[in-house]
Amino acid sequence: MLPDFAQAKTYLEKTAYHGGQRAAMLLGQMYHDGVGMTADQKEGYAWSEVAALEGSAFATRDRDASFHNLSEADQESAIAQAQEILKVIKSETAPITPPKSK
C-alpha cells in the first residue's frame, strides 16, 4: 500500500493549525523536500518558522538552513506568511479546516 501524501498533508495542516508544532515542522520538511508534492522552499520555510517560533529546535535548524536558499523577497514573504499562520493558530477560533494552501 502506497502512502497517501495528500491525506498526510491534510492531517498535518489540521494538527498544525491547532498548535501542533511537530506537525508544522513535518509540513515544513514535506514542502522543503517535495514529499508528495512539488518542492516549495518558501512554503517550507514558512512552516519551519511557525514550528521554530512554537519552540521546535529541529524546525529552527531546518529554517536556518533554508533561509539563504530564498531570495530576499521570498524571505520576507515567507516570514509574513508564518506570522499569518501564527495569528490563526493563536486565535480562539482556529478553523476546523485550514485555509487552502497555494
GROMACS elastic network, one bead per residue, 0.5 to 0.9 nm:
[ bonds ]
;  ai    aj funct       b0    kb
    2     5     6  0.89912   500
    3     6     6  0.89113   500
    3     7     6  0.87301   500
    3     8     6  0.83119   500
    3    36     6  0.89941   500
    4     7     6  0.54143   500
    4     8     6  0.63075   500
    4     9     6  0.87433   500
    4    36     6  0.80432   500
    5     9     6  0.59882   500
    5    10     6  0.85132   500
    5    35     6  0.73340   500
    5    36     6  0.50573   500
    5    37     6  0.80214   500
    6     9     6  0.50849   500
    6    10     6  0.62308   500
    6    11     6  0.86647   500
    6    36     6  0.68571   500
    6    37     6  0.82457   500
    7    10     6  0.50862   500
    7    11     6  0.61957   500
    7    12     6  0.85701   500
    8    11     6  0.51203   500
    8    12     6  0.60537   500
    8    13     6  0.85341   500
    9    12     6  0.50685   500
    9    13     6  0.60512   500
    9    14     6  0.86196   500
    9    27     6  0.69422   500
    9    30     6  0.82389   500
    9    36     6  0.86146   500
   10    13     6  0.51763   500
   10    14     6  0.62875   500
   10    15     6  0.86352   500
   10    97     6  0.88529   500
   10    98     6  0.85187   500
   11    14     6  0.52509   500
   11    15     6  0.61927   500
   11    16     6  0.85258   500
   11    23     6  0.85423   500
   12    15     6  0.50549   500
   12    16     6  0.58619   500
   12    17     6  0.84451   500
   12    20     6  0.83265   500
   12    22     6  0.87782   500
   12    23     6  0.50375   500
   12    24     6  0.70136   500
   12    26     6  0.75173   500
   12    27     6  0.65974   500
   13    17     6  0.59928   500
   13    18     6  0.85682   500
   13    20     6  0.89928   500
   13    23     6  0.71035   500
   13    24     6  0.72700   500
   13    27     6  0.73659   500
   13    97     6  0.84729   500
   13    98     6  0.65496   500
   14    17     6  0.52734   500
   14    18     6  0.65090   500
   14    20     6  0.87145   500
   14    23     6  0.86563   500
   14    95     6  0.83719   500
   14    96     6  0.69249   500
   14    97     6  0.64008   500
   14    98     6  0.60214   500
   15    18     6  0.52086   500
   15    19     6  0.66923   500
   15    20     6  0.53263   500
   15    21     6  0.84819   500
   15    22     6  0.88477   500
   15    23     6  0.61071   500
   15    24     6  0.79580   500
   16    19     6  0.51890   500
   16    21     6  0.62028   500
   16    22     6  0.75948   500
   16    23     6  0.50718   500
   16    25     6  0.86020   500
   16    27     6  0.84015   500
   16    47     6  0.89655   500
   16    50     6  0.89910   500
   16    51     6  0.85848   500
   16    89     6  0.78114   500
   17    20     6  0.70198   500
   17    23     6  0.88751   500
   17    24     6  0.81802   500
   17    85     6  0.74931   500
   17    86     6  0.81736   500
   17    88     6  0.70104   500
   17    89     6  0.51270   500
   17    90     6  0.88073   500
   17    94     6  0.66549   500
   17    95     6  0.74868   500
   17    96     6  0.83692   500
   17    97     6  0.86778   500
   17    98     6  0.66149   500
   18    88     6  0.87315   500
   18    89     6  0.58151   500
   18    90     6  0.84316   500
   18    94     6  0.65411   500
   18    95     6  0.82834   500
   18    96     6  0.84749   500
   19    22     6  0.89242   500
   19    23     6  0.84874   500
   19    24     6  0.83329   500
   19    54     6  0.81210   500
   19    86     6  0.87694   500
   19    89     6  0.59084   500
   19    90     6  0.78327   500
   20    23     6  0.52525   500
   20    24     6  0.63887   500
   20    25     6  0.87557   500
   20    51     6  0.81603   500
   20    54     6  0.86669   500
   21    24     6  0.50173   500
   21    25     6  0.61627   500
   21    26     6  0.86399   500
   21    50     6  0.75611   500
   21    52     6  0.79228   500
   21    53     6  0.88421   500
   21    54     6  0.60108   500
   21    55     6  0.74805   500
   21    56     6  0.66764   500
   21    59     6  0.88197   500
   22    26     6  0.61719   500
   22    27     6  0.85826   500
   22    51     6  0.69126   500
   22    56     6  0.73937   500
   22    59     6  0.85019   500
   23    26     6  0.50679   500
   23    27     6  0.61330   500
   23    28     6  0.85855   500
   23    51     6  0.80611   500
   24    27     6  0.50686   500
   24    28     6  0.62414   500
   24    29     6  0.87350   500
   24    47     6  0.54488   500
   24    48     6  0.66018   500
   24    49     6  0.87077   500
   24    50     6  0.66188   500
   24    51     6  0.52659   500
   24    52     6  0.89194   500
   24    59     6  0.84740   500
   25    28     6  0.50847   500
   25    29     6  0.63756   500
   25    30     6  0.87450   500
   25    44     6  0.87975   500
   25    47     6  0.63629   500
   25    48     6  0.53118   500
   25    49     6  0.84110   500
   25    50     6  0.78289   500
   25    51     6  0.52691   500
   25    52     6  0.78251   500
   25    56     6  0.75738   500
   25    58     6  0.76387   500
   25    59     6  0.54051   500
   25    62     6  0.85384   500
   26    30     6  0.61212   500
   26    31     6  0.86318   500
   26    47     6  0.83379   500
   26    48     6  0.81972   500
   26    51     6  0.89544   500
   26    59     6  0.85251   500
   27    31     6  0.62035   500
   27    32     6  0.85011   500
   27    43     6  0.88292   500
   27    44     6  0.69424   500
   27    47     6  0.62525   500
   27    48     6  0.77090   500
   28    31     6  0.52785   500
   28    32     6  0.60613   500
   28    33     6  0.85542   500
   28    41     6  0.85714   500
   28    43     6  0.70536   500
   28    45     6  0.62692   500
   28    46     6  0.71740   500
   28    49     6  0.83734   500
   28    50     6  0.89286   500
   28    51     6  0.83955   500
   28    59     6  0.78828   500
   28    62     6  0.81880   500
   28    63     6  0.84249   500
   29    33     6  0.59565   500
   29    34     6  0.80976   500
   29    35     6  0.80381   500
   29    44     6  0.63167   500
   29    45     6  0.87481   500
   29    47     6  0.83940   500
   29    48     6  0.75725   500
   29    59     6  0.85774   500
   29    62     6  0.77838   500
   30    33     6  0.53537   500
   30    34     6  0.55813   500
   30    36     6  0.74991   500
   30    37     6  0.79292   500
   30    39     6  0.77091   500
   30    40     6  0.88681   500
   30    44     6  0.71998   500
   31    34     6  0.50675   500
   31    35     6  0.66813   500
   31    36     6  0.87410   500
   31    37     6  0.73566   500
   31    38     6  0.74722   500
   31    39     6  0.51628   500
   31    40     6  0.51944   500
   31    41     6  0.64383   500
   31    42     6  0.83462   500
   31    43     6  0.62857   500
   31    45     6  0.82924   500
   31    47     6  0.85438   500
   32    35     6  0.80389   500
   32    39     6  0.55638   500
   32    40     6  0.59008   500
   32    41     6  0.51039   500
   32    42     6  0.81788   500
   32    43     6  0.77491   500
   32    45     6  0.74784   500
   32    62     6  0.89950   500
   32    66     6  0.82558   500
   33    37     6  0.87557   500
   33    38     6  0.83459   500
   33    39     6  0.56521   500
   33    40     6  0.80368   500
   33    41     6  0.82927   500
   33    44     6  0.84266   500
   34    37     6  0.50556   500
   34    40     6  0.69096   500
   34    41     6  0.88720   500
   35    38     6  0.74347   500
   35    39     6  0.73057   500
   36    39     6  0.87997   500
   37    40     6  0.85318   500
   39    43     6  0.87219   500
   39    44     6  0.81682   500
   40    43     6  0.54502   500
   40    44     6  0.60645   500
   40    45     6  0.85852   500
   41    45     6  0.59699   500
   41    46     6  0.85507   500
   41    66     6  0.74972   500
   41    67     6  0.89529   500
   41    69     6  0.77609   500
   41    70     6  0.72088   500
   41    74     6  0.89676   500
   42    45     6  0.50794   500
   42    46     6  0.62353   500
   42    47     6  0.88190   500
   42    66     6  0.89516   500
   42    67     6  0.89066   500
   42    70     6  0.69438   500
   42    74     6  0.62347   500
   42    75     6  0.72351   500
   42    77     6  0.77802   500
   42    78     6  0.54894   500
   42    79     6  0.89712   500
   43    46     6  0.50484   500
   43    47     6  0.63564   500
   43    48     6  0.85616   500
   43    78     6  0.66120   500
   43    81     6  0.82324   500
   43    82     6  0.88217   500
   43   101     6  0.89362   500
   43   102     6  0.85871   500
   44    47     6  0.53546   500
   44    48     6  0.60920   500
   44    49     6  0.84978   500
   44    63     6  0.81798   500
   44    66     6  0.85300   500
   44    78     6  0.85219   500
   45    48     6  0.50058   500
   45    49     6  0.59624   500
   45    50     6  0.85824   500
   45    62     6  0.79846   500
   45    63     6  0.56373   500
   45    64     6  0.87008   500
   45    66     6  0.66946   500
   45    67     6  0.70529   500
   45    70     6  0.88073   500
   45    75     6  0.82063   500
   45    78     6  0.63107   500
   45    79     6  0.79557   500
   45    82     6  0.83268   500
   46    49     6  0.50717   500
   46    50     6  0.63057   500
   46    51     6  0.88168   500
   46    63     6  0.82370   500
   46    75     6  0.88777   500
   46    77     6  0.85540   500
   46    79     6  0.60397   500
   46    80     6  0.81259   500
   46    81     6  0.60828   500
   46    83     6  0.84350   500
   46    85     6  0.85304   500
   47    51     6  0.62998   500
   47    52     6  0.85123   500
   47    59     6  0.85429   500
   47    63     6  0.85827   500
   47    78     6  0.86194   500
   47    81     6  0.86638   500
   47    82     6  0.64515   500
   47    85     6  0.84030   500
   48    51     6  0.51500   500
   48    52     6  0.59782   500
   48    53     6  0.85133   500
   48    56     6  0.87594   500
   48    58     6  0.88248   500
   48    59     6  0.50729   500
   48    60     6  0.68459   500
   48    61     6  0.87621   500
   48    62     6  0.65784   500
   48    63     6  0.52330   500
   48    64     6  0.89343   500
   48    82     6  0.84529   500
   49    53     6  0.60089   500
   49    54     6  0.84257   500
   49    59     6  0.70799   500
   49    60     6  0.70348   500
   49    62     6  0.88135   500
   49    63     6  0.60155   500
   49    64     6  0.88765   500
   49    78     6  0.84164   500
   49    79     6  0.72601   500
   49    82     6  0.61989   500
   49    83     6  0.87258   500
   50    53     6  0.52325   500
   50    54     6  0.62111   500
   50    55     6  0.88463   500
   50    56     6  0.89727   500
   50    59     6  0.84113   500
   50    79     6  0.89373   500
   50    82     6  0.55234   500
   50    83     6  0.75700   500
   50    85     6  0.73355   500
   50    86     6  0.65402   500
   51    55     6  0.64265   500
   51    56     6  0.55308   500
   51    57     6  0.85314   500
   51    58     6  0.86578   500
   51    59     6  0.57614   500
   51    60     6  0.75661   500
   52    55     6  0.51061   500
   52    57     6  0.64155   500
   52    58     6  0.76632   500
   52    59     6  0.50548   500
   52    61     6  0.83956   500
   52    62     6  0.88970   500
   52    63     6  0.75394   500
   53    56     6  0.72547   500
   53    59     6  0.88315   500
   53    60     6  0.80673   500
   53    86     6  0.88089   500
   54    86     6  0.89461   500
   55    59     6  0.83372   500
   55    60     6  0.81872   500
   56    59     6  0.52632   500
   56    60     6  0.62855   500
   56    61     6  0.88455   500
   57    61     6  0.63914   500
   57    62     6  0.87979   500
   58    61     6  0.51966   500
   58    62     6  0.64026   500
   58    63     6  0.86267   500
   59    63     6  0.58576   500
   59    64     6  0.83668   500
   60    63     6  0.50562   500
   60    64     6  0.59997   500
   60    65     6  0.84564   500
   61    64     6  0.52611   500
   61    65     6  0.61092   500
   61    66     6  0.86841   500
   62    65     6  0.51760   500
   62    66     6  0.62482   500
   62    67     6  0.86524   500
   63    66     6  0.53323   500
   63    67     6  0.60901   500
   64    67     6  0.53491   500
   64    68     6  0.78693   500
   65    68     6  0.70964   500
   65    69     6  0.81220   500
   66    69     6  0.53627   500
   66    70     6  0.72250   500
   67    70     6  0.58118   500
   67    71     6  0.86657   500
   67    75     6  0.68843   500
   68    71     6  0.74525   500
   68    72     6  0.86572   500
   68    75     6  0.83970   500
   69    75     6  0.89709   500
   70    73     6  0.78782   500
   70    74     6  0.56205   500
   70    75     6  0.57515   500
   71    74     6  0.50781   500
   71    75     6  0.60768   500
   71    76     6  0.86758   500
   72    75     6  0.50084   500
   72    76     6  0.63289   500
   72    77     6  0.86208   500
   73    76     6  0.52375   500
   73    77     6  0.61472   500
   73    78     6  0.85845   500
   74    78     6  0.58970   500
   74    79     6  0.84310   500
   75    78     6  0.52206   500
   75    79     6  0.61916   500
   75    80     6  0.86289   500
   76    79     6  0.52195   500
   76    80     6  0.61971   500
   76    81     6  0.85965   500
   77    80     6  0.51093   500
   77    81     6  0.60950   500
   77    82     6  0.86213   500
   78    82     6  0.61372   500
   78    83     6  0.86155   500
   79    82     6  0.50688   500
   79    83     6  0.62760   500
   79    84     6  0.87422   500
   80    83     6  0.50679   500
   80    84     6  0.63136   500
   80    85     6  0.87261   500
   81    84     6  0.50787   500
   81    85     6  0.62480   500
   81    86     6  0.86308   500
   82    85     6  0.50551   500
   82    86     6  0.61513   500
   82    87     6  0.86495   500
   83    86     6  0.50413   500
   83    87     6  0.62385   500
   83    88     6  0.88319   500
   84    87     6  0.50864   500
   84    88     6  0.65434   500
   84    89     6  0.87650   500
   85    88     6  0.52509   500
   85    89     6  0.62677   500
   85    90     6  0.86707   500
   86    90     6  0.59366   500
   86    91     6  0.83829   500
   87    90     6  0.51902   500
   87    91     6  0.60303   500
   88    91     6  0.51926   500
   88    92     6  0.82946   500
   88    93     6  0.77118   500
   88    94     6  0.56750   500
   88    95     6  0.77822   500
   89    92     6  0.79960   500
   89    93     6  0.83755   500
   89    94     6  0.58115   500
   89    95     6  0.86676   500
   90    93     6  0.84216   500
   90    94     6  0.75015   500
   91    94     6  0.58362   500
   93    96     6  0.87138   500
   94    97     6  0.86050   500
   94    98     6  0.81192   500
   95    98     6  0.56615   500
   95    99     6  0.78800   500
   97   100     6  0.86104   500
   98   101     6  0.83304   500
